[in-house]
Amino acid sequence: MKISVKFKLLPIIVIGIVLLTGVFYYTFMSAMEKNQHTVSDDAIMTSKEMFYNIEDNDVKMLSSTLEALLVNKELKEIYLKKNRDGLYNYSAPLFNTLKTEFGITHFYVHLPNGTNFIRIHSKSQFGDKITRKTFEKSVQSNGFGTGLELGKTAFALRVVHPYYNGSELIGYIELGEEIDHFLKVMKKQTGNEFGIFIKKEYIKHEDWKSMMDNKGLRDNYDDLKNYVAIDTTTDTISSFAARSEDKLSSVPDEGDTLDKFQTGSSTYVTGGFPLYDAGGKAVGTVVVVKDVTLLENAARESTWFVLVISIVSAVAISLVVVLLVNRYILKPLDNIVEATTRVAGGDFSAEVKAQSDDEIGDLAVMIEGFKRILVGTAKDLEEAQKR
């Protein structure tokens, strides 16, 4: 059965439509995915910058406050007498003011050899040897030693400076603050949820459980296998982090996206950046959770629209191709077939016209030439028979 070339081209056209639709759709979806990844990366970068900006600003505040204490004559006179009760009685009201107005939660005075002389924030605890990195920095630089220090159950931002009486080193003064307000400020400014997750090798379970019991809170030490959430802006963030806990220890310094998942009708992206202590040791990760539900819904709503546009565009392109093929290939071939059919039937008046300057035109010229030869030969035979 004879099949027209047009029908033979139909499968090619259909395949072309499918491929073009797929290319359009894939390109759009790749762009949407890249856009979401960019949003996640920006959230992580912004969060990291914000975290360390808060730290820098608080270090300046603590340092300025400490400088004021260093030149306080009454404080120094009492300390030089090694009157612990007198020093506490004088410093306690001052410390309460600093705590209320600036959030300072730690106030120490250490002896020159690093032994703690007094904790204004915890009078009964003294006499222990201070070995923290911030203290070591202050000793080595003979100036400010600053940074984040991980205690038994929490992080504290600390500032330490040598304490002099003239040129004589009489000790060190240290101020500190817990950093739970860091995440609150970050959430308020970005709307994202945050959590500080510390490796369990740095947090003993008994210390953690005791602290949580004292606060009347649930012991969440076993929520994750290798990390414990020591500070969060939402109780559910541990479940978010648990989905990608295996990635927490390998987050690069610049931060990275960890996972994307859906909970109910909401879609979230998690990311994080490593948290270093004053000694430069990576002890944990700050996890960022961003709600991308609106972005995800917009992408889904656009999917059908883009699919329709892709199909319409592919069909339109295919129709243009069909029209061009019909005009420049099929129609000239039809004319050639029609003319040669008439010649084969004895109608030598039929002319095979070259309608284009291409291979099909060359074919028409060749057939026309062949027809003329055939006509000439036929006339010669007819004249020969007449003789």
C-alpha positions, 0 to 999 in steps of 0.5 A: 500500500502506497504511503504518502511522504507526509504520513511518513514524516508524521512520526518524526513530527510527533517525536519532535513535539515530544522532545521540544516539550521535554526540553522546554519543561526540563529547562523551566524546572531546572531554573526553578530548582536553581532558584530555590537552591539560590534562595537557600544559599542566600539564607545560609550566607545571610544567617552566617553573616548575621551570627558573626556580626552579632558576635562582633558587636557583642564583643565590642560591648563586652570589651568596652564594659570590661575597660570601664571595670579595669579603671574602676579605682574602688573595685581595684582597691577592694581586690588588692586587699583580697577581700572576697566578700567585700569585692562581691558586695561591691560588684554584685549590684554592678553586675545586676545592672550589667545583666539587666541592661546588657545581658552580661551573664558572667563576671570573673576576677582571676589571680595572675596564675589563672586561679579564679579568685571570685565569680560575681555571678556564682559567689560560692564557686572559686579556686579552680584553675582557668584553662579556657582558650580566651584566657590563654589568648589574653595571657599570650597577647597581654591584651584582649582574649575573645571568642565563643567558649563551650561550657558544660551545657551552653555556649558563652561569648567571653572577653578577658583582659589582664588586670594591672596596678600600675605596671604590676600584673595583679590578675585578669578580669573576664566578662561573658554572656550566653548566646541564646539571644543570637538566634532570637535576633536572627529569627526576628530579622529573617523569619527563619528558624535556627538551632545550635547543634553540638557534637555529643563528644563535647556535652556529657549526658549527665550534665545536660540532663541535670541542667534540663531537669533544673529548668523543668524541661524535657531531656532531648539528648537522645533526639539525635544520634551524634548531636544535641540541640543546645539552643533552638528557636522552635522545638521541632527543629531537631526533627528537621536536623535529624533528616540530614544529621549525617551531613552536619559534620561535613558542612563547609565553612561557607555553609551549604544546603542540607535538605528539602522536605515537605511536612503537611502542606508546607515545604522547608529547606534546611542548611547550616554552617559550622560553629567554631570555638575560640580555639578554632575547633569545629564543635557543632553546626548552626542549622537554618530552616527556611519555609519555602512553601510560597516559592514551592506553590508558585513553582507547582502552579507554574508547572501546568502553565509552562507545560501548556506553553511548551506543548503549544510552542512545540506544536507551533514550531512543528507546524512551521516546519511542516509548512516549510517542508510542504512548500519547499520539498513536498510541493515541488516533488508533487509537481515533478511527479505529476509532470513525469506521470503525464510524460509517461502517459504520452503527454510530451507537452507536460513541462517539468519546471524547476521551481527552486535553486536546489537539489529538487530544482536540479532534479526537475532540470534533469528530468526535463532534459531526459524528457526532451531527449525522449521526445527527440528520440521518439520523433526520430523513430517516427520519421524513420518508420515513415521512410 
